[in-house]
Amino acid sequence: MAEDMNMKILKAFAEFGKPAKAKEIAEKLGVPTSKVSCRLAPLRKKGLLDSPEKGVYVITEEGRKMVE
């Protein structure tokens, strides 16, 4: 279940096409912000997301490969 949500989050970031906050991704997915925000740090740790500034995330090339 968590892996499904991780994949949905990565796909949403890939479609967003620009750095985004957890709230923006949550709104795109139609889920509570907390459901997205708790997964951002683990995805970043795996190298699938990067954070160019505090609270803003962008998908990495590695992350893009996961959703292609």
Secondary structure, DSSP 8 states (H G I E B T S, - for coil): -HHHHHHHHHHHHHHH-S-B-HHHHHHHHTS-HHHHHHHHHHHHHTTSEEEEETTEEEE-HHHHHHH-
